[in-house]
Amino acid sequence: MPSAWVILPTYNEAENLEPLLTAVLGALSRAPVEPHVLVVDDDSPDGTGAIADRIAAEDPRVHVRHNGPKRGLGRAYLAGFREALDGGADLLVEMDCDFSHDPEDLPRLLEPVLAGNADVALGSRYVEGGAIEDWGPARRIISAGGSWYARTILGVQVRDLTGGFKCFAADVLRAIDLDGVRANGYVFQIEMTFRAVRLGYRIAEVPIVFRDRRVGTSKMTARVALEAAWKVPALRLAASARARRDRRRGGRIPA
């Protein structure tokens, strides 16, 4: 069976981690995959890393990377991708550690990639059947507006560019220049999907219901949201520059 690794970046998720790991491994057991979960902890002061170590000592399907002082979501995912690829992952899943992404949706998320119908599957709030619960009007407008803004600037058709629940085939991440990924916060999700689209990979959007976190504090801040406002145009400009260089060299557009 293909090896599926769920990458879980954590920072102060002591209350969520153990029940989430139980739910994730239970859901993966219902999919035709060999399940693994990699916890990437940024030195959580609440002891999240120690909890992860204890669980990993009891369950060989759980792996832990202590990623040092907090450097942001993007750096955590990139470190996790590299470790999972080195570990033989065939499928790599991004997922939040706060139950905003329902573990029960994992088999549906994996299915398009397992079936060979897509190279990247996105859990989408903005396609038919997708929804958001527990958010007020202002946050809904910011989220939907951010996806529309990124989609318009980058010229892609993906409806939920800012979502953080997705499955990559390993070949996609091997083709993307991970060392060249610069975004770190909210816009990291946009950049990864944009790079996959630029390389011609097939994207499937799987409808999900997104729920606000059960416990703990949201990592979303005004600074993180504002980062996207200027980095999205920068992504488009950088891609155009790469395309011009590629045309001069007669090669393939790099991601």
C-alpha positions as CSV (number, residue, x, y, z in Angstrom):
1,M,0.0,0.0,0.0
2,P,1.2,3.6,-0.6
3,S,2.6,5.3,2.4
4,A,0.6,8.4,3.6
5,W,2.2,10.9,6.0
6,V,0.1,13.5,7.7
7,I,2.2,16.5,8.7
8,L,1.0,18.2,11.8
9,P,2.8,21.5,12.7
10,T,2.2,22.3,16.4
11,Y,2.7,25.2,18.7
12,N,0.9,25.1,22.0
13,E,-1.5,22.3,21.1
14,A,-1.2,20.2,24.2
15,E,-4.9,19.9,24.6
16,N,-5.6,18.9,21.0
17,L,-2.7,16.7,20.1
18,E,-3.5,13.3,21.6
19,P,-7.2,13.2,20.7
20,L,-6.3,14.4,17.2
21,L,-3.7,11.7,16.7
22,T,-6.1,9.1,17.7
23,A,-8.7,10.4,15.3
24,V,-6.3,10.8,12.4
25,L,-4.9,7.3,12.7
26,G,-8.4,5.9,13.0
27,A,-9.5,7.6,9.8
28,L,-6.3,6.6,7.9
29,S,-7.0,3.0,8.9
30,R,-10.1,3.1,6.8
31,A,-8.1,4.2,3.7
32,P,-5.9,1.9,1.6
33,V,-2.7,3.4,2.8
34,E,0.1,2.7,5.3
35,P,-0.5,5.5,7.9
36,H,2.1,7.8,9.4
37,V,1.8,11.0,11.3
38,L,4.7,13.4,11.7
39,V,4.4,16.0,14.4
40,V,6.6,19.1,13.8
41,D,6.8,21.0,17.0
42,D,8.3,24.5,17.3
43,D,9.4,24.2,21.0
44,S,5.9,24.6,22.4
45,P,6.1,26.0,25.9
46,D,3.0,24.1,26.9
47,G,4.6,20.7,26.6
48,T,3.2,19.6,23.2
49,G,6.5,18.2,22.1
50,A,6.8,16.0,25.2
51,I,3.3,14.6,24.6
52,A,4.3,13.8,21.0
53,D,7.4,12.0,22.2
54,R,5.4,9.9,24.6
55,I,2.9,8.9,22.0
56,A,5.6,8.2,19.4
57,A,7.4,5.9,21.9
58,E,4.2,3.8,22.1
59,D,3.1,3.9,18.5
60,P,5.6,3.4,15.6
61,R,3.2,5.2,13.2
62,V,3.8,8.5,15.0
63,H,7.0,10.4,14.4
64,V,8.2,13.7,16.0
65,R,10.5,16.4,14.7
66,H,11.5,19.1,17.2
67,N,11.9,22.0,14.9
68,G,13.6,24.5,17.3
69,P,12.3,27.9,18.1
70,K,9.1,29.0,16.4
71,R,9.8,30.0,12.8
72,G,6.3,29.9,11.3
73,L,4.0,27.5,9.6
74,G,5.7,27.4,6.2
75,R,9.1,26.5,7.7
76,A,7.5,23.8,9.8
77,Y,5.8,22.2,6.8
78,L,8.9,22.4,4.6
79,A,10.9,20.6,7.3
80,G,8.1,18.0,7.6
81,F,7.9,17.5,3.8
82,R,11.6,16.8,3.6
83,E,11.6,14.3,6.5
84,A,8.5,12.5,5.2
85,L,10.0,12.3,1.7
86,D,13.2,10.9,3.2
87,G,11.0,8.4,5.0
88,G,9.5,7.1,1.8
89,A,6.2,8.9,1.8
90,D,4.0,8.5,-1.3
91,L,1.3,10.9,-0.2
92,L,1.9,13.9,2.1
93,V,-1.0,15.6,3.9
94,E,-1.2,19.1,5.4
95,M,-3.6,19.4,8.3
96,D,-4.2,21.7,11.3
97,C,-3.9,20.3,14.8
98,D,-7.0,22.0,16.2
99,F,-9.9,19.9,14.7
100,S,-10.8,22.7,12.2
101,H,-10.1,20.0,9.6
102,D,-12.2,16.9,10.4
103,P,-10.0,13.8,10.5
104,E,-13.0,11.8,9.1
105,D,-12.5,13.7,5.8
106,L,-9.1,12.2,5.3
107,P,-10.1,9.2,3.2
108,R,-12.1,11.5,0.9
109,L,-9.2,13.8,0.6
110,L,-6.8,11.0,-0.3
111,E,-9.1,9.4,-2.8
112,P,-8.6,11.6,-5.9
113,V,-4.8,11.2,-5.6
114,L,-5.0,7.5,-4.8
115,A,-7.3,7.0,-7.8
116,G,-4.9,8.8,-10.1
117,N,-7.4,11.5,-10.9
118,A,-5.4,14.3,-9.4
119,D,-1.9,15.1,-8.2
120,V,-3.0,17.5,-5.4
121,A,-6.3,17.3,-3.5
122,L,-7.5,20.4,-1.6
123,G,-10.1,20.4,1.1
124,S,-12.2,23.2,-0.2
125,R,-14.7,25.5,1.7
126,Y,-15.7,27.3,-1.5
127,V,-16.9,24.6,-3.9
128,E,-20.4,23.0,-3.8
129,G,-20.8,21.1,-0.6
130,G,-18.1,23.0,1.2
131,A,-18.9,25.3,4.1
132,I,-17.6,27.2,7.2
133,E,-19.0,26.9,10.7
134,D,-18.6,29.1,13.8
135,W,-17.1,32.1,12.0
136,G,-18.6,35.6,12.2
137,P,-19.3,37.7,9.1
138,A,-16.0,39.6,9.2
139,R,-13.8,36.5,9.2
140,R,-15.8,35.0,6.4
141,I,-15.4,38.1,4.3
142,I,-11.6,38.2,4.9
143,S,-11.2,34.5,4.1
144,A,-13.3,34.5,1.0
145,G,-11.9,37.8,-0.1
146,G,-8.4,36.5,0.3
147,S,-9.0,33.5,-1.9
148,W,-10.7,35.7,-4.5
149,Y,-7.8,38.2,-4.4
150,A,-5.2,35.5,-4.8
151,R,-7.1,33.7,-7.5
152,T,-7.5,36.9,-9.5
153,I,-3.9,38.1,-9.1
154,L,-2.4,34.7,-9.9
155,G,-4.8,33.8,-12.7
156,V,-5.7,30.3,-11.4
157,Q,-9.1,28.6,-11.1
158,V,-8.7,27.0,-7.7
159,R,-11.5,28.2,-5.5
160,D,-9.9,27.7,-2.0
161,L,-6.3,28.9,-2.5
162,T,-5.9,29.7,1.2
163,G,-7.0,26.4,2.7
164,G,-4.6,24.4,4.7
165,F,-6.0,20.8,4.3
166,K,-4.4,19.2,1.3
167,C,-2.8,16.1,-0.1
168,F,0.2,16.1,-2.4
169,A,1.5,13.2,-4.4
170,A,5.2,12.9,-3.5
171,D,6.3,13.6,-7.0
172,V,4.7,17.1,-6.8
173,L,6.8,18.1,-3.8
174,R,9.9,16.6,-5.4
175,A,9.3,18.7,-8.5
176,I,8.7,21.9,-6.5
177,D,11.8,23.8,-5.6
178,L,11.2,23.6,-1.8
179,D,14.3,25.6,-1.1
180,G,12.9,28.4,-3.2
181,V,9.6,28.6,-1.3
182,R,9.7,32.0,0.5
183,A,6.2,32.4,2.0
184,N,5.9,31.4,5.7
185,G,2.5,32.3,7.0
186,Y,-1.0,32.5,5.5
187,V,0.4,32.9,2.0
188,F,2.4,29.7,2.2
189,Q,-0.7,27.7,1.3
190,I,-1.2,29.9,-1.8
191,E,2.4,29.6,-2.9
192,M,2.5,25.8,-2.7
193,T,-0.7,25.4,-4.8
194,F,0.3,28.1,-7.3
195,R,3.7,26.3,-7.8
196,A,1.9,23.0,-8.4
197,V,-0.4,24.6,-10.9
198,R,2.5,26.3,-12.7
199,L,4.1,22.9,-13.2
200,G,1.0,21.5,-14.8
201,Y,-0.2,19.2,-12.0
202,R,-3.9,18.4,-11.7
203,I,-5.7,19.9,-8.7
204,A,-8.9,18.5,-7.2
205,E,-11.1,20.4,-4.8
206,V,-12.8,18.1,-2.3
207,P,-15.7,19.8,-0.4
208,I,-15.2,20.0,3.4
209,V,-16.9,21.7,6.3
210,F,-14.4,23.9,8.1
211,R,-15.0,24.4,11.8
212,D,-13.3,26.8,14.2
213,R,-10.8,25.3,16.6
214,R,-12.2,23.5,19.7
215,V,-9.7,24.7,22.2
216,G,-6.6,26.9,22.3
217,T,-5.9,30.2,20.5
218,S,-5.9,30.9,16.8
219,K,-2.5,31.5,15.2
220,M,-4.1,33.9,12.6
221,T,-3.1,37.5,13.2
222,A,-3.5,40.7,11.3
223,R,0.2,40.6,10.4
224,V,-0.2,37.1,8.9
225,A,-3.2,38.2,6.8
226,L,-1.4,41.4,5.6
227,E,1.6,39.4,4.5
228,A,-0.6,37.9,1.8
229,A,-1.6,41.3,0.4
230,W,1.9,42.1,-0.8
231,K,3.3,38.6,-1.3
232,V,0.6,37.4,-3.7
233,P,1.6,39.9,-6.4
234,A,5.2,39.1,-5.6
235,L,4.5,35.5,-6.4
236,R,3.1,36.4,-9.8
237,L,6.0,38.7,-10.6
238,A,8.5,36.0,-9.6
239,A,6.8,33.4,-11.7
240,S,6.8,35.7,-14.7
241,A,10.5,36.4,-14.2
242,R,11.2,32.6,-14.1
243,A,9.1,32.1,-17.2
244,R,11.1,34.7,-19.1
245,R,14.4,33.1,-18.1
246,D,13.1,29.7,-19.0
247,R,12.0,30.9,-22.5
248,R,15.5,32.3,-23.0
249,R,17.0,29.0,-22.0
250,G,14.5,26.9,-23.8
251,G,13.7,24.8,-20.8
252,R,10.8,24.1,-18.5
253,I,9.3,26.7,-16.2
254,P,10.6,25.8,-12.7
255,A,8.3,26.0,-9.7
